[in-house]
Every structure is written in C-alpha cells, then in structure tokens.
Amino acid sequence: MTATVDDSAAPARSLRSRIGGWANAAVNGIPGPLIIAVLVLDAVIALILEVLYLPLYIGTVPVPITAILAGPVNLALVWAVATVSTRLSVLFLPVGAWLAAFLIAASRGPGGDYPLRSDLPTLLLFLCGAVVPLIYMYVAANRPKPATKN
C-alpha cells in the first residue's frame, strides 16, 4: 500500500494565525496584546486606588465612593478590551487581574495588617467591582448573533 503526497496543498498556518484575530489586531497601530497588557495593569492600579480610598469619611460618616465607582471602572476596562477581542477568555483578563489583586489586598501583609477589612464597604467593593463587568460579559456572550443575508 502506498500513499501519495499532494505538494500543491496550502502550507500549514502559523501559530499567530491559529491563535485568533486578537493576536494580530491593532488599534491605531498599537498591537492588541500590548493594549490588553496595559488594561490588565490598569485594573490592578485601579484596585490599589480603590482600596486606598475605601475608608473615606466625610465628618463621622463613612462614604465608600470608590466601591461604587469600581463597577463602572471595571466595566470600562472590559469594554476597552472588547475593542481588541470578543473572546470571553480575553475579556475576563482585567477582571481576573482585579480579583487576584483583591484577594492579595484581603490577605495579611508583611507587617500583619490587612489593607481590606471584613466590613460592609469591602463587601460592596467586591460586589460592585466583580459583578458589574461579569454581568456585561454574560450578556455579551448570550447576545444572539445577527442573521446573515444570503
């Protein structure tokens, strides 16, 4: 039994073309992976600022304004990543980095202190910062695709 080889077949695709369109995507000449890396770093910086200003008081009244702002900020980060890729695993990168930084901030530091306390503003920060972008991603994933005209 012999096999024939067709040399006129198309060459194998490169790794970059198999990864998907996001690796080749560019916005205003900036490569897509660089944009995503900057947005992931921005999510961590946003959480640091949110944790820093979470125990804000006006007089004697606690005002967790950063907990309320965490939702729109993280939603904007996910929306910005959506300009590069529509894959859910890529959209989750800034939210995942934010959640990882949240867990680090909720754990004990080297001096034995906790940047995040176990109180209502911390719960509000977690819910607003994680649930709002996850709802957006859920809706984006389950949105019906438009019908194509033949």
C-alpha positions as CSV (number, residue, x, y, z in Angstrom):
1,M,0.0,0.0,0.0
2,T,1.4,3.4,-1.0
3,A,0.4,6.9,0.0
4,T,0.5,9.9,-2.3
5,V,1.6,13.3,-1.1
6,D,0.0,16.4,-2.6
7,D,2.7,19.1,-2.6
8,S,0.3,21.7,-4.0
9,A,-1.6,21.8,-0.7
10,A,-1.6,25.1,1.2
11,P,1.2,25.4,3.8
12,A,0.3,24.9,7.4
13,R,-0.9,28.0,9.2
14,S,1.5,29.8,11.5
15,L,0.9,29.9,15.3
16,R,-0.1,33.5,15.2
17,S,-2.9,32.8,12.7
18,R,-4.1,29.8,14.8
19,I,-4.3,31.9,18.0
20,G,-7.0,34.1,16.6
21,G,-7.6,37.6,15.4
22,W,-6.8,39.3,18.7
23,A,-3.1,38.5,18.4
24,N,-3.0,40.2,15.0
25,A,-5.4,43.0,16.0
26,A,-4.2,46.6,16.2
27,V,-5.9,49.8,17.2
28,N,-4.4,52.9,15.7
29,G,-1.2,50.9,15.0
30,I,-0.8,49.7,18.6
31,P,-0.7,45.8,18.8
32,G,-3.7,44.2,20.5
33,P,-1.7,42.2,23.1
34,L,0.0,45.4,24.2
35,I,-3.4,47.1,24.7
36,I,-4.6,44.1,26.7
37,A,-1.5,44.1,28.9
38,V,-1.9,47.8,29.7
39,L,-5.6,47.4,30.5
40,V,-4.7,44.5,32.9
41,L,-2.1,46.7,34.6
42,D,-4.7,49.4,34.8
43,A,-7.1,47.1,36.5
44,V,-4.5,46.4,39.3
45,I,-3.8,50.1,39.6
46,A,-7.5,50.9,39.8
47,L,-7.9,48.4,42.7
48,I,-4.9,49.9,44.6
49,L,-6.6,53.3,44.4
50,E,-10.0,51.9,45.3
51,V,-8.5,50.1,48.4
52,L,-6.6,53.3,49.3
53,Y,-9.7,55.5,49.3
54,L,-12.2,52.9,50.6
55,P,-12.1,54.0,54.2
56,L,-13.0,57.6,53.2
57,Y,-15.0,59.6,55.8
58,I,-16.9,62.8,55.5
59,G,-17.2,64.0,59.1
60,T,-18.1,60.9,61.0
61,V,-20.0,59.2,58.2
62,P,-18.2,56.6,56.1
63,V,-18.6,57.2,52.4
64,P,-17.3,54.2,50.3
65,I,-17.4,56.1,47.0
66,T,-14.7,54.0,45.5
67,A,-16.7,50.9,46.0
68,I,-19.5,52.4,43.9
69,L,-17.0,53.6,41.2
70,A,-15.4,50.2,41.0
71,G,-18.3,48.9,38.8
72,P,-18.1,51.5,36.1
73,V,-14.3,51.5,36.0
74,N,-14.1,47.7,35.6
75,L,-16.9,47.8,33.0
76,A,-14.9,50.4,31.1
77,L,-11.8,48.2,31.2
78,V,-13.8,45.2,29.9
79,W,-15.4,47.3,27.2
80,A,-11.9,48.6,26.2
81,V,-10.6,45.0,25.9
82,A,-13.7,44.3,23.7
83,T,-12.4,46.7,21.1
84,V,-9.5,44.3,20.6
85,S,-11.2,40.9,21.1
86,T,-14.6,39.5,21.6
87,R,-13.3,36.2,23.2
88,L,-14.6,35.7,26.7
89,S,-11.3,34.5,28.0
90,V,-9.6,37.7,26.8
91,L,-12.5,39.8,28.2
92,F,-12.0,38.2,31.6
93,L,-8.3,39.2,31.9
94,P,-8.8,42.7,33.5
95,V,-11.5,41.3,35.8
96,G,-9.3,38.3,36.7
97,A,-6.4,40.6,37.5
98,W,-8.6,42.8,39.6
99,L,-9.9,39.8,41.5
100,A,-6.4,38.5,42.1
101,A,-5.3,41.9,43.4
102,F,-8.4,42.0,45.6
103,L,-7.5,38.6,47.1
104,I,-4.0,39.8,47.8
105,A,-5.3,43.0,49.4
106,A,-7.7,40.9,51.6
107,S,-4.8,38.8,52.9
108,R,-2.4,39.6,55.6
109,G,0.5,41.9,54.7
110,P,4.2,41.5,55.9
111,G,3.5,43.6,59.0
112,G,0.4,41.6,59.9
113,D,-2.0,44.2,58.8
114,Y,-4.9,43.8,56.3
115,P,-5.5,46.5,53.7
116,L,-9.1,45.4,53.4
117,R,-11.1,44.9,56.5
118,S,-14.1,42.5,56.9
119,D,-16.8,45.1,56.8
120,L,-19.7,46.3,54.6
121,P,-17.6,48.7,52.3
122,T,-15.3,45.8,51.5
123,L,-18.2,43.6,50.5
124,L,-19.7,46.5,48.5
125,L,-16.3,46.9,46.7
126,F,-16.2,43.2,45.8
127,L,-19.8,43.1,44.6
128,C,-19.6,46.3,42.5
129,G,-16.1,45.6,41.2
130,A,-16.8,42.0,40.1
131,V,-20.5,41.6,39.4
132,V,-21.0,44.6,37.1
133,P,-18.4,43.5,34.5
134,L,-19.4,39.8,34.8
135,I,-23.0,40.7,34.0
136,Y,-21.8,42.6,31.0
137,M,-19.7,39.6,29.8
138,Y,-22.7,37.3,30.4
139,V,-25.0,39.5,28.3
140,A,-22.3,39.8,25.6
141,A,-21.8,36.0,25.5
142,N,-25.5,35.3,25.3
143,R,-26.4,38.0,22.8
144,P,-28.0,36.5,19.7
145,K,-25.8,36.8,16.7
146,P,-27.3,38.8,13.8
147,A,-28.7,36.8,11.0
148,T,-26.6,36.9,7.8
149,K,-28.3,37.7,4.4
150,N,-27.6,35.2,1.7
